[in-house]
Amino acid sequence: MNSNYSIIPFCIAIALAIGWVVSPLDRSISEALGQRAEVESLRQLDSQFGQGLSVAVLGGYRSVTANMVWLSKNRNWEKRDLVGTFAKIGLVTSIDPRPEIFWLNGARIIANDMPAWVVGDRNTNQLASTEEGRKVAHQYAKRALLLLEKSRVHHSDNPDIYLEEAMIYWLKLDDLERAAERVLRATQAMNPPYHAFRIYGEMLTRLGRKQEALGFLERHYKTLPDNSPEAMKIVVGDRIRALRQELATSGEDEV
Amino acid sequence: MKAPNDKLRWSLRRVRVIAGNTFREAVRMKLFLAMTILAIGALASSFLFQEFNFGSSELKFIADFGFGGMTVFGSALAIIVTAQLFYGEIEHRTALTLLAKPIYRSEFVLGKFLGAWATVACFLGMMTTCLIFALWWRETSIMVEYPDDFQDGRIVRYGAVIGFSAIQALRIGILCSVVVLFSTYASSSLFAMVMGVLIWIVGQLQHIATEAWIAVDNWLLKGVYALASFALPNFHLFDVGDKLALGENLPGAIYGKLGFYSLLYVSFYLAVASASFNRREL
């Protein structure tokens, strides 16, 4: 039937040549669309492959598929099924990594709920009081941090992700220094929430760096609008006054 | 059958006639109707699935559904219709009757491609109209409910929906030309369809091969990734739905660049398809 197999190598060669010729155009389009994500490790490659495949197969339907998987995850969560819940959190964030809610809620489930499932409801106090309990809590906190770290490819400058990491470092790993570093990043991210600044000030105070906290809050106070309830300008002013009193300094500006 | 007469001039008119017949034949297919109804039904179901939406805003969710219908059903339609219309002619021997007339095989290939592409463009046009209507209707009711959120007017950019549809037409044009190429080789329409699906998926993942090519150390893997990244078109470039649904503007030059990119690949695949079809014994 077919006598045209001889042209196959020739066609492949031309296809490669065309690919090579259009590669600068390909690069310029993907850069203009912000599609270029550097693959630094095989783990990243693996995750990108999963997401690429989901886009290829599901297209725009991936958001509804992710929502359905998230719903079905709730059944695993109700049954306290560690493996199922963990797998579905991974699957949802792989199918549709765009909504931050999957990453944040997934991390909260891993860091807060899963250790309680491991030790049992009656023994949750052991998570803080015994060495074994702390080990369990730390293990799951680290897993939650790993999940949030993966979200960075899609939410590189998201203050909520930094704040969630900070809460895990602070409340689950008792590492206030790292928690403060994460909150600082949240304040430097795009559109940081007002409460991130207040939390950072509080963390610096708890770390004993009161002078630094005072300076930070004074700088922040100047940027706050008067009529925004979220800004809580009065609360920040009160905190500044309290810190000045503790440090016995007067400060340059009146608050 | 090769060129019937050395003096016969290659004619766009004959291409147009073949394309017109192919288009008419395609839109009469039950499959086209079924796919269109299915895609519009899927878009309508986005209103039902609202209850299960956790991650994004309502209008973005509807837009996602519409964009999904265009890409998934549009690509499926492109693969099936092109394979059936092209290979069907060979299988049912109707190509012999047609090619016995003074007509070049390249005219036949181009006409079949344009007819199939026009069919999918027609599908995309209907989907775009339905999506715009669905978004406009829902946005209007939300505006009545929450007028404070719409002080600057409507938030959906309807021009962007048309832009998305145009970009998908380019992507599907490449896909149609790939299926035409495989149909000229294939010994069954199923083979052409399977190859079309494979190229669709691999083309969607092509950008990962490009990144991997740089990241991997193993030379054998490097070679495989290089082959995949250069030999196939990058369909991921056409995934602009996220940007448009989020209200971002696409630079005007992108449309031109994507058009040029598609034109290059379509021309190449059709040229190879013509060469292959010329050598094929029917």
Interface residues (C-beta under 8 A of the other chain):
Chain A: M1 N2 S3 N4 I7 C11 I12 I14 A15 L16 I18 G19 W20 V21 V22 S23 L25 D26 S28 I29 S30 A32 L33 G34 Q35 A37 E38 V39 E40 S41 L42 L45 Q48 F49 G52 L53 V55 A56 V57 L58 G59 G60 Y61 R62 S63 V64 A66 N67 M68 W70 L71 D96 R98 P99 I101 F102
Chain B: A42 S46 F49 F52 N53 F54 G55 S56 F61 A63 D64 F65 G66 F67 G68 G69 M70 T71 V72 Y185 S187 W200 I201 Q204 L205 H207 I208 T210 E211 A212 I214 A215 V216 L227 S229 F230 A231 L232 N234 F235 H236 L237 D239 V240 G241 D242 K243 L250 P251 A253 I254 K257 L258 F260 Y261 L264 Y265 F268 V272 A275 S276 R279 R280 E281
